[in-house]
């Protein structure tokens, strides 16, 4: 599938992305919510690491924020396929706005309850999952096929741009007042609500099958994904890497604190990491046309193992931020390659479920990674724990290199929308 693909004669005309009103509204609304959520996620561990708490408490909040990836993803994917996607996006914005407002009110009143922060983090994470699934499924209805890769690359760049701005924004706002990052998150949800409400296009096919048992629809999604041998193996490897990343992310914040830097310096990690991710997303369409997705996967795993090992000897926020930039750049490149591949091979009626299953395999255990990361850092110290994560990443890279399924890639072994065993390429 290339950018020169044409639409059927009866397909609606689409303007260039820069003038596509519906795509820009969808893009901006999700970006506003992402920016606010990034500021809030940055502030969660700061509430404890800079307020007399422990890495274990910070890990518990991280566990709560990521737990929806384990519990919510599968039903969320089925709901996105059966419900009106515009209403899903609006409901998610309202839910996030409400959750953040309760936390702002509690902090303004001088109250900080661990159970409350964990509950807000869980609700925010669940709403974010539904929002991302609905947005990913809706993109193909506001852009033509030939612009899909570029649209997804812009969405990936937006996510890293949110990290670029959100982490230093969250750290700076926290330094001014600990409730301010969560106020920014509430405002992000409010802006998302306003922009998404103005989208005019239908965000799903008009002819959709009648809703059936939710359990049956989830099972259909699982069966469909099980047949995608290359993606199934690849996303399992990515899932293992995401476990290690939960420890590395918290370790970087802890290293900043252990070396006597202020909470505001955590923002340096976000700035440099966001720049790296943004760069990776912007060059992704060019690289994806020249390298197969399996080469990008194996290369990313190998690079991550080297950069993670370097974290163990870094002691300055700029050094840590540069390492995060490299890891984020490789991650952005891989996300665009795998995301384009998945959207192109998945039928519209299966988009939400397929994305939810792939995300569950890849990120479902992130909550446990955050929980274990906090306790491992507390028990072993940052250096030993980080080196262990780097060794695990190197093992994943070797596993990918040794796997025939991964090395072959999507060379006709995947199930495509128009039938099984149709050769698929995103080059």
N, C-alpha and C positions, 0 to 999 in steps of 0.2 A: 504494500500500500504506500503510495507516494503522494507528494503534495500536488501532483498533476492529475490526480484522480478527478473524474467528472461526476456530476450528479445526474440522476435520471431526468428525462425531459420534463416530467411533471413535478419535479422537486421544487420547493420554494427557493427564490433567489436570496442569497445572503450577501451583505456588504462585507468589505474587509473588516478584520477583527477590530481595528482601531475605531471603526464607525458602526460597529454592531452594538446597538443600544441594549438589547437583551443580554448579550454576553457580558458587556461591561457592567451591567447591573448585577448579574450573577457573580461576576468576578469581584466586584467591589464589596458586595454584601458579605461574601465569605471572607474576604480579606479583612474587613473591619472586625468581624468576630474572631478571626485568627489572631489579629494583633492584640486585641484585648485579652484573649485567653492566654496568649504567650506572656503578657505582662503578669497575669495572675499566677500562671504556673511558675514563673521565675520567683515570685514573691512567697510562694508556699514554703519552701525550705528556709527562706530568710526569716520567716516568722519564728522559727525554732532555733536555727543555728546562731542567730544574732540576738536571741532573747532568752538565753539561759537554757535552751532545750538541748537535745542530743541528735546525732545523726539517725538514731533509731526512730525518733519521733518524726523527723523529716522523711524518713523512708516509709513510715506508716501513711503519711499524707500522699506521698507519691504512689504508694500501693492503691489507695482509694481512688486517685485520679485516673489510674490506668486499669483498674478492675473492670470497668465497663467493656474494655476490649475483650475480656474473657466471657462476660455474662450477657452482654447486650448485642454483640455483633450479629449473631445468626438471626434472632428475631427482627432486628433492625433492618437487615437486608431484605427479608421477606416483606416487611411493612412498606419499605421504599418501593418495592415492585407492585404492591397492591393499592397503595394510597396515592392521593393526589400529591405530587412532589412539591408543588408550590406551598401547599398547606403544611407539609412536613417541615419545610424550611422556615416558615413563619412560626410554627409551634416551637421549634428548637430555639429560635431567637427569644421568644417570650419566656421559655423555661430558663435559659441562661441568664436573662435579665433579672428574673425573680430570685434565682439562687445567689447571684452576686450582690443584689440589694440587701439580702438578709445578712451576708457577711460584713458588708460595709456598715450596716446599722449596729451589729454586735461590736465591731472594733471601735466605732465612734463612742460606744457606751463603755469602753474599757474592758470588754469581755473577750477572752480567747479560750474557747473550749476545743480540745482536740477532736472530739466527736463531731462538733459542728463543722469544723474546717474539713474533716474527712467527708462528711455528707455533702457539703457544697462541691468539693472536688469531684466526688462521684457523679453528682447530677450534671455538673459542667461537662465531665468527660462523656457521659451518656448522650447528652444533647449534641455535643460536638461530633460524635460518631454518626448519628442520624443525619446531621447537617452535611457532613462530608460525603456520605453515601448518596444522599439525594442530589447533591451538587454534581458529583461525578457522573451519575446516571443521566442528569439533565443536560450536560454539556453537549452531547451529540445532537440535541434538539434545537440548539441555538447557533450551531456552526455547521458548515458542510464537512463531509468526510475529508476533503483535501486540506482543510484547515485544522483538523482535529489534533494532529501532533503538535502544531504550534500553539493551539489553545491550551493543551495540557501542559506544555512547557511553560506557558505564561502563568498557569495556575501553580505549578511547582515553584516558579520564581517568586510568585506572590507569597507562598508559604515561607520561603527563606527570607524574603523581604520582611515578613512579619517577625521572623526570628531576629533579623538584623536590627529592627527597631524595637521589637517587643521586649527583648531581654534587657537592654540598657534602660529602656523606658520603665520597666518594672522595677529594676534596681534603683534607679534615680527617684522614682515616686515613693518607693519604700523608705529611702533615706530621708525624704521629706516628711512623710507620715505613713504609717504602716497600712492604712486603709485605702490610700490613693490608688495602688495598682488594681484593686478590685473594683473601684469606682470606674477606672478606665475600661475594665472588662465589661461592666454594665453598659457603658456608653457604646462600646463596640457592638454589643448585641442590639442596642436600640437603632444604630445606623444600619445594621444588617436587616432588621425588620423593615425599615423604611425603603431600602433599595429593592429588596426581593419582592415587596408588595407591588412594585411598578413593572415587573416583567410581564410582557404581553403574550409571549409564545406559550404553546402547550409544552409541558416538560416531560411528556411521555407519549407513546403511541396512542392514538385515539381508540384503536381496536385492541383491547386487552382481554385476556381470558378472565372468566368470572373467578372471584376469590374462592379459594377452597380452604381446606384445613391448613392452618398455619404450620402445623407439624409436617404435613405432606409437602408443602411448598419449601420448607427448610430442607427436607430430605432430598427433594429434587435438585436444589442448589448444591448440596453436598455430593450427590451422585455426578452431576455435570462436572464439577471441579475435579472429582477423583479421576475422571477420564483425561484430564489435561496433564499428561505425565511430566512434561518439561516444567510447566508452571508449578505443579505440585512439589516437585523436588526443589526447585529454585526458592520458592517461598518458605519452605522448611529451613533452608540454609539461612535465609534472611531472618527468620524467626529466632534462630540461635544467635545471630549477630545482634539482634535487638536486645536480647537479654544482657549481653555484655555492655551495650551502650547505656543501659540504665545505671549500671555501676559507674561507668566512666563519667557520665554527666554529673552525678552526685559527687564523685571523687574530685572533679575539677573545682566545684564550689568549695569543697572541704579544703583542698590545697590552697586556694586563695585565702581562706580564713586562717589556716595553720601558719601561713607565712606573713601574717600580720596586716593584710590588706583589708580595706573597708568593704562593706557590702556593695557599695557603688561600683567597685572594680569588677564585680561579677558581670557587669554590663559589657566589659571589654570582651569577654568570651562570646557574648551574643553578637556584638558588632562584627568581630572577625569571622565567627562561625556563619553569620548571615551573609557576609560578603562571599565567603567560599561557596555556600549553597546557591546563592544568586548567580554566581559565575557558572557553576556547574549546570544549573537549569537553563541559562541562556545559550550555552554552547551545546546542550544536549541534542537539539534537532540535527545539527551539523554532524555530530559524532555518531548519532544513531543511524544516520544514512550510510555510514562507512564501517561501523563495527557491529557485528551481531550481538544480540542481547546477552548471550551466554559468555562472550568474551568480557563484556562490561561487568557481569556478575562476578566472575572469577577474579578479575583485576581489582574490583572494589574490595572484596574480602581480603585479598593479599595486602592491599594498601592499608586497610583499616588495622590489620594486625601490627604492621610496622609503626603506624602513628600512635596506636594505643600503648605500645611498649615505650615510646618516647615520652608519654605523659608521666610515666613513673619517675623521670629524672627532671622534669620541668618544674620550676618553682615561681615563675612570674606570670601574671595574667596575660601579658602579650605573647609569651611562649605558648601558654595553654590555648590562647585564642587562635594562634596560627595553626596549631595541631587540629583544633576543632574545625578550622576553615577547610583543611584538607579532607577531613572525614565528611564534612557536610557537602563539599563539592562532589565527592564520589557518590555519596548517597543521593544527591539530586539527580545526577546523571543516570543512576540505576533506577530511580523512581520513575523518571520520564520514559525510559526504555521499556520497563516492565508495565507501566501504566498504559502506554500506547498499545502495547501488544495485547494486554488483557481487554481493553475496551473494544479493539478491533475484532477479536475472535469471539466476543460474547454477544448473544442476541439481546435486544432491548428488554424483553420481558424477563431476562435473567440477570440484568446488570447489577441490581442491588444485591441479590443473593450471591452472585459470583464474587463481587467486590468484598462482601462481608465475610465470605468463607476464606478468601485469600488473605484478608486482613487479620482474621482470627488466627490463621496458621502463622502468619508473620509476626503479629504483635499481641496475640492473646495472652501470652505469658509475661508481657512487660510489667504487669502489676507485681508478679512474683519476683521479677528481676529487680524492681525498685526496692521491694521489701528485703530481699536477700542482700542487695547491694548495700543498703543502710547497715544491716547487721554485720556483714563482712568487713566493711570499712571500720566499724566500731571495734570489731574483734581483732582484725589483722593489721589495721593501719592502711593508709592510702597506697604506699609503695607496693606491698605484697599483693594487695587485692587487685591493683591495676595490672601488675605483671601476670597474674592469673587470668584476667580477662583477655589480655593480649595473646597468651598461649592458647586459650580457647578459640580465639578468632583465627589464629594460624591453622589450627586443626580443621576449622570449617573450610578455609581456603583449600587445603589439601584434599578434603573430602569432595569439594566441588570439582577440582581438577581430575580426580580419579573416577568420577561418576560418568558413565557413558551417556546416560539420559541428559545430563547437564551439558556435556560437551557437544552433543548433537544439536541441542537447542530445539526451536520450533520448526523442524524441517519436514513438516507434513504429518506429524504424529499427534497434533492437537485436533480437537473437535471445533470446527468453524461454524458460524451461523447458518451457512447454506448446506451443511451436511458434514459427516465425519470424514476425517482423513483428507481434508482439503489443504494443500500446502499454504502456509501463512508466512508472510514476511513483513517486517516493519522497516526494512531497509529503504 
